[in-house]
Amino acid sequence: MLRLPRAAHYSICDLLCARELARLSGTASQWSRKDDPRHAAFFACLADRVARARGVAAFIDYDRPWGTMYLVPEKTISSMLNYLEAVERLGNTKIVEQTTHMRCGAGFDPLTVDGHEDIDGRVVARARLEEKPPGSGHAILVAGQHVTRIEPHEPYDAVSYGTVVHETKLPGGETTYYVAWPDITGVRQEMMGENGCRVVTKRPSWEPRPAWSPAQQKEIEKHARRVARQDEVADLLFEVSLLRYFDVFTRPENEIDVVAMPALTRKEWADLGVPLGDEVRIKQAHRYRYPEMWACEAR
């Protein structure tokens, strides 16, 4: 096997990013013979870079309702290249950090705390049960580097990290984020400053990073946009106490969002089962929330 100096080894690793993927894939096909020493060196560089990427996070495949799917690199050059391309591509997305107060602590067992890192002005560490091996555990918020142990039943703040897959501007200028979390099914709407959420510039280095293929990411973003449209309809109907019509508007055969509402005729409102009085209330609320959508009618 050809052995490279460490500096050369890492310089090759650092070339493995999304913009170089096609060229590297072509190069890898030239090194397909396992008895070629270049194949072994290239494979070693890929494996090292995958290890440095610190694992994968879960994603949800919405065409497969029976569970969570994963993009996990196998021990082949092609699968490792695909994985590294996904990590590189998703590394530029916004990250949301959520803090949850664990009032009852970890129960009867103490937690060992290590891996302290500063994340945008707050110290985050990794907590694990004492019998668990180093490198395992979940993220928590701590007062500083001096915290190395959480006693039984001692309250603490757990931290989780999600990836923003869609953003919506609300009336008034606020932004709501649709976040894919590694431990839940689907995406969830989050407002920054609420539920312990804030946008951060990075994850802890030991926290798993998302790794979705382009097709998987497209499905997640499509689902997030659908949820965002439904949330806009729900907010509008809730404002006029007519949330009972939510299922009518959002069922698959209708898919009526706030953009389509101004174009509905009286007959179409009636076909949806909305009487004239409720139609007027919904339109008034819609006109107040989205005046730009009624500009043509005003002219």
Secondary structure, 3 states (H helix, E strand, C coil): CCCCCHHHHHHHHCCCCHHHHHHHHHHHHHCCCCCCHHHHHHHHHHHHHHHHCCCEECEECCCCCCCEECCCCCCCHHHHHHHHHHHHHHCCCCEEEEEEEECCCCCCCCEEEEEEEEECCEEEEEEEECCCCCCCCEEEEECCCCCCEECCCCCEEEEEEEEEEEEEECCCCCEEEEEECCCCCCEEEEECCCCCEEEECCCCCCCCEECCCHHHHHHHHHHHHHHHHHHHHHHHHHHCCCHHHHHHHHCCCCCCCCCCHHHCCHHHHHHCCCCHHHHHHHHHHHHHHCHHHHHHHHC
